[in-house]
């Protein structure tokens, strides 16, 4: 992509050109999106999606459009290996698959990060599952857009630019958030784990993972949105509920004020009143109504959130002093 295109506004002409490129030069190589996940010492669930074509492109715009428009592979026979076990799965109508592995009663899964491999005819993928330690004092559920990455969700035109004209290398990071998350993780006998629950589409999983790695965030399990009419709203609550049902730990929730994170997190706090330790909301606008943030910490500078976390006993003073 030329520097003018990468900096300029998204245009219908550019989208049409990329769509025509898709139609004229589609790949015929299958691909697997294998999402990182979190599990317990007794059980882990591995999920992902099989694509008929590998979503490649010569520009950011063409790569992003291919990610969104590539066809899913229904009925793909998969073999999945992790934690010394193997499982067989078949992808569903949208290419999705999910496999749950259970530890032997006398040999629980070891806490930490474990490699996951998935294979289908003509394609393979590697990712990880993080087994959350029983000793972890909490885990973190985080939003992505405008919480960790600058996406300008309150401006539809700029949001489209971020979605289609940026990638893991070019999208700006919210400064200080990686340091805040590293401090939440450090200095604990059982380090907390992190789950990213986001409206970013499943097809952007590799892009999101590369962004997090580039900017020094802890490893995340990725729980992203399936695009479609049924997920225009209310898509986060079922995912968060499922995580809270699977993981017995208390939780810290982190999001932003641009869309519905305060309302979603308030709903989860009401449903799980003994589980939610703290809710942190980054102020990116739409924050005039203070009732949206009752019982939450509204912050502009991530260091202010870290200072509150220190006061709550969620992170160590030594880490904050090294900020």
Buried (B, 14 or more C-beta within 10 A) or exposed (E): BEEEBBEEEBEEEBBEBBBEBBEEEBBEEBBBBBBBBBBBBEBBBBBBBBBBBBBBBEBBBBBBBBBBBBEBBBEBEBBBBBBEBEBEBEBBEBBBBEBEBEBEEEEBBEBEEBEBBBBBEBBEBEBBBBBBBEEBBBBBBBBBBBBBBBBBBBEEEBBBBBBBBBBBEEBEBBEBBBBBBBBBBBEBEBBBBBBBBBBBBBBBBBBBBEBBEEBEBBBBBBBBBEBEEEBEEEBBBEBBBEBBEBBEBBBBBBBBBBBBBBEBBBBBBEEBEEBBBBBBBBBBEBBEEEEBBEEBBBBEEBBBBBBBBBEEEBBBEEBBEEE
